[in-house]
């Protein structure tokens, strides 16, 4: 590999990691909001556990950035966090109060977020990126478990909501 290719790969990896880190922060915000807004539902404890895990996974990605000397995303994180807040203004059949449909839409967004996170871990592993002390296999197992739990939760929320 030539020096320019190595520099290009390094630059692309940094961009990729910063984008995933910004999205991970938005995902952590989403799960924290779900855990809070759905705390009294029968699945509230599961969402609280997932929110904690998602936050830990976000920290693991930050550790990867640090180990590779990639500066954390600032502007992108602010944009994603603002987008997550704007996403709360979704049409859900209720204007003044929270619609039960919001629970289902949020769980589906959580499924998408965890799928994206898992794809990021898989990409790092496939590319052989040195990730310091972070255990990608463990993070991939954890993401698979989170997806299984979210799928079951999705079925429960869909049955109750629709």
N, C-alpha and C positions, 0 to 999 in steps of 0.2 A: 504494500500500500504506500502510495506517495505521501509526502508531508501534507500536500494540499487536501488529499482525500481524508487523511487522518484528522486534519483540522475541520474539514466539512462534517465528518461523522461526529466529532466531538461537539460541534456547534449544533448539529441536528439533535443529538442526544440531549443536550442542555435544553433546547426548545421543547422537546418531547417531555422531558421531566418537569419542566416548569408548567407546561400545560396540564399535565396529570396532577401536579401538586395543587394548582388552582382549582381544578375540578374536584379533587379530593376534599378541599376545604369546603366547597359548595355542598358536596355530598354529606360531610360531617354536619354542616348546618342543617341540611334537610332532615337527617336522622334525629338530630337534637330537637328540632321543631316537631317532628312526628311523635317522638317520645313524650314531649310535653303536651301536645294537643290531643293525643290519644291515650293519655295516662290512665284514664278511668275506664277505658274499654277492656274487655277480657284479655286482650293481647298487649296491654300496656307494658307489662313487665318484660315481655319479649322485645318490644321496641326499645325499651330502656337499655337492655343488654346489648342489642345491636348498635345503638347509638354509641355506647362506650367502646365497643370493638371497632367501629368505623373510625372513631376519633383516634384510637391507638394505631390503626392502619395508616391514617393520615400522618401520624408522627413517624411511623416506619419509613414512609416515603420521604419525609423531610430528612431523616437520617441518611437515606440514600443520596439525596442532593448534597448534604454536608460532606459525605465520604468522597464524593466526586468533585467537590469544589464548585458546585453549581449554585449560584445565588438563588434564593427563593423568589418566586414570582410576587411582585407587589401589585402592579397595575392589573394584571390578569386576575389575581385573587379578588381584588376589589370589584372588578367587572362581574366575575362569576357570582360573588356573594350578592351583588346588587340584582343580578339576574334571578337568583334563587328567591329573593324577596319579591320581585316583580311577578314571578311565577305563582305566588300566592293569590294573585288576582285572577285566577282562572274561572271561567264560567262553570258554575257547579249547581245552578238552580236556586241559589240563595244569595241574597244581597246583604242582609243585615247580620245574619248569624252563620255559623259554620254549617255547611251541608254535610250529611253523612257520606255523600259522594267524594268529598275531599279526602276522607280516609283511604278510599280505594285508589284514587289518583295518586296520592302520596306514596302508597305502598308500591304502585307500579313505577313511579319515579325512582324509588329506592332500589327496585330490581334493576332498572337501567344503570343506576350508579354503581352497583356492585358488579354488574357485568363488565362495565368499563374499567373498573379497578382491576378485576381479574385479568382482563386483556392486557392491561399495562404491566402487571407482574409477569404474565406469559411472554410479552415482548422482551422484557429485560432478560429473562432467562434464556429465551431463544437466541438473543444477540450476544449472550455471554458477557453482559455488562457486570463488572465487578461492583458489588453492592455493599461492600464492607461487612459488617456483622449481621446484616439483615438476612433472614432465612426465607428465600423466595418460595421454596417448597412448602414451608409452614404457612406462609401468607396465601398461597394458592389453595391449600387445604381449607384454610379458614374462610376464604371467599366462597369455596364450594359449599361449605357448611352454611354460611350466611345465605347463599342463594336457595338452598333447600329449605331453610327456615322461612325465608321470605315467600317462597312459592306456597308453602302451607298456610302462612299468614294471609297471603293474597286470596287463596281459596276461601278461607274463613270470612275475610272482610267482604269479598264479592258476594258470597252466599247471604251474608247479613244485610248488605247494602242494596243489592239488586233484587 
